[in-house]
Amino acid sequence: MLNVLPGITLALVVAFMTGTCQAKLKDGCKFETLRACGEDYFPFGKDTHLATSGEPFVKQCATFKKQLTCSKTFAADCLEGVAKAVATLALETYKESVDEICTTDSKLYEAYHKSISCLNSVGAKLHSCVNNLQGNLQKAVLKAPKKDLIPHLCCSYGGLLDCAEPALTPCDKVGGKEFMTSLLDKVLGEVLTPLCKKYKRGSDFCKALPNLPALGPNDRKVQSFVELIIEAVNKGI
């Protein structure tokens, strides 16, 4: 999918290599605008199940597309540098997947409907995996020293796959495991590739990262995945 958006990907790599990574919001912008867009589109992030068919599926598609378009507008209007490139790439690649899932008789439409019942049967486990990821990302943003922030971000994505893949084993026969891991890759995996370098899933570098302090009751809570990624890029590069 990276080759679908060569301009954005090139901008991301160039910005990263040259250090043009300022992610402060433009004048007049605030993160509340991004939060108001919603993030129901993150698979099993807000709930333990997804719509299976009929009107609920149509409504889900409309909601996901609206939220992604809203978030893309925020990225275009309010971000600069690496933060803009990262957010735009993540949202664009995932919206393309959502558009295909919501297009009758497309390959992803068929894959979704073939596997969704099984995916919902393990939805509670997947929801827990995504919640763990959010907690790890928040801990990285709030607790990691600058030099370790991006590595923790990258290794946390590997942790998500380590959690999700065993949960998805019962769905392997209907293609659910491949479908879901591919979807997760579209949300996070592809956009992290230019940033992660040696900090890949299961690597010795990930294993050697120091543990971070636990979040405390007075620590700021950030619920938005996109906001967490933006903050991580802002602080870690």
Secondary structure, DSSP 8 states (H G I E B T S, - for coil): -GGGSHHHHHHHHHHHHHT-------TT--HHHHHHH--TTSTTTS-S----SHHHHHHHHHHHHHHHHHHHHHHHHH--HHHHHHHHHHHHHHHHHHHHHTSTTSHHHHHHHHHHHHHHHTHHHHHHHHHHHHHHHHHHHHHS-HHHHHHHHHHHHHHHHHHHHHHHGGGGGGTHHHHHHHHHIIIIIHHHHHHHTT--TT-HHHHTS-------TTS-----HHHHHHHHHHHH-
